Amino acid sequence: MAIILGVDPGSRITGYGVIQCQGRHQIYLGSGCIRTSGEELPQRLKQIFDGISEIIRQYQPDEFAIERVFLAKNADSALKLGQARGAAIVAATVANLPVAEYSATQIKSAVVGTGRAKKEQVQHMIQQLLKLPAAPQADAADALGVAVCHYHTSQSLIALSGRATARTYGRYR
């Protein structure tokens, strides 16, 4: 039974989503957005760090997953996004959480089944997968998608390692 904190970073809005995994089931624990204020980037980065740190204290996750930076056309936006990711990752490492990173394509594939899914499709599938009464806000849905992707990836790796061990064991028996 693991608790996973997923994060969709942004310098203005950082989404977060927390799920608990029990066997093959994912249970929604919480989600929302950290909305930064002010024009100075260092102050906004501190708000992201403090917000993620508070979420970690509140939910006590076992694992942390975050969306990887994509190459944007605007270099300044990509740098700010990278710094926002860094603030969130530092909060996780200060809390001694293992950090996993996933591309937007991996996340969409895990949640919707295609890496080209639109935001509305991700919101809808997160609502269905986690049995929510309504679709979460877009940034929170993306963060929940990160957590779900991490869970599915972890389960796939465990299954693969079990099969590899079984094959190896059978071969040398």
C-alpha positions, 0 to 999 in steps of 0.5 A: 500500500503506497501513497504517491504524490504526482506533480504537474509543475508550473511557475504560476500554477503547480498541480498536485495529486495524491493517490493511495495504491492498494493492489490493483486499485488506486484511491483518490486522496486529494488534489489541487493547485499551488497558485503562486503570486508576485512577479519575482521568480525566486519568490514564486519558487519558494511558494512552490517549495513551501506548498509541496513541502506542506502537501508532503507533511499532510499526506506523508507520501511514499513516492514522488513523481513529476512531469518532465520538462518538454522542449518549448518554443519559448526558451524563457518559459522552458527555463522557468518551468525547469526551475519550478520543477527543481523547487518541487523536486528539492521539496521531495528530496528534502523529505527523502522521497524517491523521485520519478520523472515521466514525459507528457506522452508517457503520462497521457498514454498511461491514463488515456491510451494515447500520447496525443490525448487532449487535456479534456480527455485526461480530465475525463479518464482521471475522473473515471479511473479514480471514481470522482464525482466531477472532473478535476481542474486541468492542472490537478488532473494532470498531476493525478495523471502523473501519479497514475502513470507512476503507479502503472509503470511501477506495476509493469516493472514489478511484473516484468522483474517477476517474469524475468526471475521466473524465466531465469529460475526455470532455466537454471533449475 
